[in-house]
Amino acid sequence: MSVLKKSYHWQLFIDSDTGIRCRVYDVVIPSDLKESELESYLDDIYHEYSSEKYPKVIKLS
Protein backbone atom coordinates (compact mmCIF):
# COMPACT_ATOMS: atom_id res chain seq x y z
CA MET A 1 0.00 0.00 0.00
CA SER A 2 1.03 3.59 -0.44
CA VAL A 3 -0.19 6.91 0.88
CA LEU A 4 0.02 10.26 -0.89
CA LYS A 5 -1.03 13.70 0.22
CA LYS A 6 -2.73 15.64 -2.53
CA SER A 7 -4.33 19.06 -2.04
CA TYR A 8 -4.30 18.70 1.76
CA HIS A 9 -5.98 15.27 1.61
CA TRP A 10 -4.40 11.88 2.23
CA GLN A 11 -5.05 9.22 -0.41
CA LEU A 12 -4.52 5.50 0.21
CA PHE A 13 -3.66 3.09 -2.62
CA ILE A 14 -3.11 -0.63 -3.07
CA ASP A 15 -0.02 -1.14 -5.21
CA SER A 16 0.47 -4.15 -7.48
CA ASP A 17 3.69 -5.84 -8.55
CA THR A 18 3.09 -4.50 -12.06
CA GLY A 19 3.05 -0.86 -10.92
CA ILE A 20 -0.71 -0.43 -11.15
CA ARG A 21 -2.34 1.49 -8.30
CA CYS A 22 -5.90 1.13 -7.08
CA ARG A 23 -7.34 3.84 -4.84
CA VAL A 24 -8.85 2.72 -1.52
CA TYR A 25 -11.99 4.72 -0.85
CA ASP A 26 -13.37 2.91 2.19
CA VAL A 27 -10.53 4.07 4.47
CA VAL A 28 -10.54 7.78 5.24
CA ILE A 29 -7.38 9.32 6.61
CA PRO A 30 -8.03 12.61 8.44
CA SER A 31 -6.46 15.49 6.53
CA ASP A 32 -4.97 16.96 9.71
CA LEU A 33 -3.10 13.72 10.48
CA LYS A 34 0.66 14.24 10.41
CA GLU A 35 2.87 12.03 8.27
CA SER A 36 4.56 10.75 11.44
CA GLU A 37 1.16 9.47 12.65
CA LEU A 38 0.23 7.51 9.51
CA GLU A 39 1.94 4.28 10.51
CA SER A 40 0.11 4.07 13.83
CA TYR A 41 -3.23 5.16 12.32
CA LEU A 42 -3.12 2.55 9.55
CA ASP A 43 -1.92 -0.11 11.98
CA ASP A 44 -5.03 0.55 14.11
CA ILE A 45 -7.28 0.20 11.06
CA TYR A 46 -5.62 -2.91 9.60
CA HIS A 47 -4.72 -4.78 12.81
CA GLU A 48 -7.23 -7.55 12.08
CA TYR A 49 -5.22 -8.44 8.96
CA SER A 50 -2.01 -8.94 10.91
CA SER A 51 -0.29 -12.30 11.02
CA GLU A 52 2.77 -13.83 12.60
CA LYS A 53 4.73 -12.95 9.45
CA TYR A 54 3.27 -9.41 9.24
CA PRO A 55 2.40 -8.33 12.79
CA LYS A 56 1.96 -4.60 12.11
CA VAL A 57 1.96 -1.80 9.54
CA ILE A 58 5.41 -0.35 8.94
CA LYS A 59 6.77 2.44 6.79
CA LEU A 60 9.03 1.07 4.05
CA SER A 61 10.59 4.23 2.69
TIVO-2410 file (N, C-alpha, C; in nm, 3 decimals):
# residues 61
REC num residu      c1      c2      c3 atome chaine
REC   1      M   0.084  -0.117   0.000     N      A
REC   1      M   0.000   0.000   0.000    CA      A
REC   1      M   0.089   0.123   0.000     C      A
REC   2      S   0.032   0.232  -0.047     N      A
REC   2      S   0.103   0.359  -0.044    CA      A
REC   2      S   0.005   0.469  -0.007     C      A
REC   3      V   0.061   0.577   0.047     N      A
REC   3      V  -0.019   0.691   0.088    CA      A
REC   3      V   0.043   0.816   0.028     C      A
REC   4      L  -0.042   0.899  -0.032     N      A
REC   4      L   0.002   1.026  -0.089    CA      A
REC   4      L  -0.084   1.138  -0.032     C      A
REC   5      K  -0.024   1.254  -0.018     N      A
REC   5      K  -0.103   1.370   0.022    CA      A
REC   5      K  -0.118   1.460  -0.100     C      A
REC   6      K  -0.243   1.486  -0.135     N      A
REC   6      K  -0.273   1.564  -0.253    CA      A
REC   6      K  -0.377   1.670  -0.216     C      A
REC   7      S  -0.342   1.795  -0.236     N      A
REC   7      S  -0.433   1.906  -0.204    CA      A
REC   7      S  -0.486   1.897  -0.061     C      A
REC   8      Y  -0.397   1.876   0.033     N      A
REC   8      Y  -0.430   1.870   0.176    CA      A
REC   8      Y  -0.511   1.748   0.217     C      A
REC   9      H  -0.524   1.649   0.129     N      A
REC   9      H  -0.598   1.527   0.161    CA      A
REC   9      H  -0.508   1.406   0.141     C      A
REC  10      W  -0.514   1.313   0.236     N      A
REC  10      W  -0.440   1.188   0.223    CA      A
REC  10      W  -0.516   1.094   0.131     C      A
REC  11      Q  -0.445   1.023   0.047     N      A
REC  11      Q  -0.505   0.922  -0.041    CA      A
REC  11      Q  -0.431   0.791  -0.020     C      A
REC  12      L  -0.506   0.683  -0.003     N      A
REC  12      L  -0.452   0.550   0.021    CA      A
REC  12      L  -0.469   0.467  -0.106     C      A
REC  13      F  -0.364   0.392  -0.142     N      A
REC  13      F  -0.366   0.309  -0.262    CA      A
REC  13      F  -0.317   0.169  -0.231     C      A
REC  14      I  -0.368   0.072  -0.306     N      A
REC  14      I  -0.311  -0.063  -0.307    CA      A
REC  14      I  -0.222  -0.068  -0.431     C      A
REC  15      D  -0.099  -0.107  -0.411     N      A
REC  15      D  -0.002  -0.114  -0.521    CA      A
REC  15      D   0.015  -0.259  -0.565     C      A
REC  16      S   0.025  -0.280  -0.696     N      A
REC  16      S   0.047  -0.415  -0.748    CA      A
REC  16      S   0.193  -0.432  -0.787     C      A
REC  17      D   0.233  -0.555  -0.811     N      A
REC  17      D   0.369  -0.584  -0.855    CA      A
REC  17      D   0.397  -0.530  -0.995     C      A
REC  18      T   0.292  -0.500  -1.070     N      A
REC  18      T   0.309  -0.450  -1.206    CA      A
REC  18      T   0.312  -0.297  -1.212     C      A
REC  19      G   0.300  -0.232  -1.095     N      A
REC  19      G   0.305  -0.086  -1.092    CA      A
REC  19      G   0.169  -0.019  -1.103     C      A
REC  20      I   0.064  -0.098  -1.107     N      A
REC  20      I  -0.071  -0.043  -1.115    CA      A
REC  20      I  -0.119  -0.011  -0.973     C      A
REC  21      R  -0.181   0.106  -0.958     N      A
REC  21      R  -0.234   0.149  -0.830    CA      A
REC  21      R  -0.385   0.151  -0.833     C      A
REC  22      C  -0.445   0.110  -0.722     N      A
REC  22      C  -0.590   0.113  -0.708    CA      A
REC  22      C  -0.623   0.192  -0.582     C      A
REC  23      R  -0.700   0.297  -0.598     N      A
REC  23      R  -0.734   0.384  -0.484    CA      A
REC  23      R  -0.826   0.312  -0.388     C      A
REC  24      V  -0.801   0.328  -0.258     N      A
REC  24      V  -0.885   0.272  -0.152    CA      A
REC  24      V  -0.975   0.385  -0.103     C      A
REC  25      Y  -1.104   0.369  -0.123     N      A
REC  25      Y  -1.199   0.472  -0.085    CA      A
REC  25      Y  -1.268   0.446   0.048     C      A
REC  26      D  -1.265   0.322   0.096     N      A
REC  26      D  -1.337   0.291   0.219    CA      A
REC  26      D  -1.256   0.317   0.346     C      A
REC  27      V  -1.133   0.365   0.332     N      A
REC  27      V  -1.053   0.407   0.447    CA      A
REC  27      V  -1.026   0.557   0.431     C      A
REC  28      V  -1.073   0.633   0.528     N      A
REC  28      V  -1.054   0.778   0.524    CA      A
REC  28      V  -0.946   0.816   0.624     C      A
REC  29      I  -0.846   0.885   0.576     N      A
REC  29      I  -0.738   0.932   0.661    CA      A
REC  29      I  -0.764   1.081   0.687     C      A
REC  30      P  -0.776   1.120   0.814     N      A
REC  30      P  -0.803   1.261   0.844    CA      A
REC  30      P  -0.697   1.353   0.782     C      A
REC  31      S  -0.740   1.460   0.722     N      A
REC  31      S  -0.646   1.549   0.653    CA      A
REC  31      S  -0.550   1.618   0.748     C      A
REC  32      D  -0.586   1.631   0.875     N      A
REC  32      D  -0.497   1.696   0.971    CA      A
REC  32      D  -0.397   1.598   1.035     C      A
REC  33      L  -0.403   1.472   0.995     N      A
REC  33      L  -0.310   1.372   1.048    CA      A
REC  33      L  -0.170   1.400   0.994     C      A
REC  34      K  -0.072   1.399   1.082     N      A
REC  34      K   0.066   1.424   1.041    CA      A
REC  34      K   0.125   1.298   0.979     C      A
REC  35      E   0.222   1.317   0.891     N      A
REC  35      E   0.287   1.203   0.827    CA      A
REC  35      E   0.346   1.107   0.931     C      A
REC  36      S   0.398   1.159   1.039     N      A
REC  36      S   0.456   1.075   1.144    CA      A
REC  36      S   0.352   0.989   1.215     C      A
REC  37      E   0.224   1.022   1.200     N      A
REC  37      E   0.116   0.947   1.265    CA      A
REC  37      E   0.051   0.843   1.174     C      A
REC  38      L   0.086   0.843   1.047     N      A
REC  38      L   0.023   0.751   0.951    CA      A
REC  38      L   0.043   0.605   0.987     C      A
REC  39      E   0.164   0.568   1.022     N      A
REC  39      E   0.194   0.428   1.051    CA      A
REC  39      E   0.104   0.375   1.163     C      A
REC  40      S   0.093   0.449   1.270     N      A
REC  40      S   0.011   0.407   1.383    CA      A
REC  40      S  -0.139   0.406   1.346     C      A
REC  41      Y  -0.183   0.506   1.273     N      A
REC  41      Y  -0.323   0.516   1.232    CA      A
REC  41      Y  -0.363   0.397   1.145     C      A
REC  42      L  -0.281   0.367   1.045     N      A
REC  42      L  -0.312   0.255   0.955    CA      A
REC  42      L  -0.298   0.121   1.026     C      A
REC  43      D  -0.206   0.112   1.120     N      A
REC  43      D  -0.192  -0.011   1.198    CA      A
REC  43      D  -0.319  -0.036   1.281     C      A
REC  44      D  -0.377   0.068   1.336     N      A
REC  44      D  -0.503   0.055   1.411    CA      A
REC  44      D  -0.616   0.007   1.320     C      A
REC  45      I  -0.621   0.058   1.199     N      A
REC  45      I  -0.728   0.020   1.106    CA      A
REC  45      I  -0.710  -0.123   1.056     C      A
REC  46      Y  -0.588  -0.161   1.023     N      A
REC  46      Y  -0.562  -0.291   0.960    CA      A
REC  46      Y  -0.512  -0.399   1.056     C      A
REC  47      H  -0.525  -0.380   1.186     N      A
REC  47      H  -0.472  -0.478   1.281    CA      A
REC  47      H  -0.535  -0.616   1.266     C      A
REC  48      E  -0.659  -0.625   1.221     N      A
REC  48      E  -0.723  -0.755   1.208    CA      A
REC  48      E  -0.665  -0.837   1.092     C      A
REC  49      Y  -0.588  -0.773   1.005     N      A
REC  49      Y  -0.522  -0.844   0.896    CA      A
REC  49      Y  -0.380  -0.887   0.932     C      A
REC  50      S  -0.338  -0.859   1.052     N      A
REC  50      S  -0.201  -0.894   1.091    CA      A
REC  50      S  -0.186  -1.046   1.101     C      A
REC  51      S  -0.062  -1.089   1.090     N      A
REC  51      S  -0.029  -1.230   1.102    CA      A
REC  51      S   0.105  -1.242   1.173     C      A
REC  52      E   0.147  -1.362   1.197     N      A
REC  52      E   0.277  -1.383   1.260    CA      A
REC  52      E   0.388  -1.328   1.170     C      A
REC  53      K   0.372  -1.344   1.039     N      A
REC  53      K   0.473  -1.295   0.945    CA      A
REC  53      K   0.468  -1.143   0.932     C      A
REC  54      Y   0.347  -1.085   0.937     N      A
REC  54      Y   0.327  -0.941   0.924    CA      A
REC  54      Y   0.246  -0.891   1.045     C      A
REC  55      P   0.313  -0.867   1.157     N      A
REC  55      P   0.240  -0.833   1.279    CA      A
REC  55      P   0.189  -0.689   1.287     C      A
REC  56      K   0.242  -0.599   1.204     N      A
REC  56      K   0.196  -0.460   1.211    CA      A
REC  56      K   0.229  -0.385   1.083     C      A
REC  57      V   0.168  -0.268   1.069     N      A
REC  57      V   0.196  -0.180   0.954    CA      A
REC  57      V   0.327  -0.108   0.981     C      A
REC  58      I   0.413  -0.107   0.880     N      A
REC  58      I   0.541  -0.035   0.894    CA      A
REC  58      I   0.565   0.051   0.769     C      A
REC  59      K   0.639   0.157   0.789     N      A
REC  59      K   0.677   0.244   0.679    CA      A
REC  59      K   0.799   0.184   0.610     C      A
REC  60      L   0.793   0.169   0.479     N      A
REC  60      L   0.903   0.107   0.405    CA      A
REC  60      L   1.005   0.208   0.353     C      A
REC  61      S   0.961   0.327   0.319     N      A
REC  61      S   1.059   0.423   0.269    CA      A
REC  61      S   1.027   0.562   0.315     C      A
***
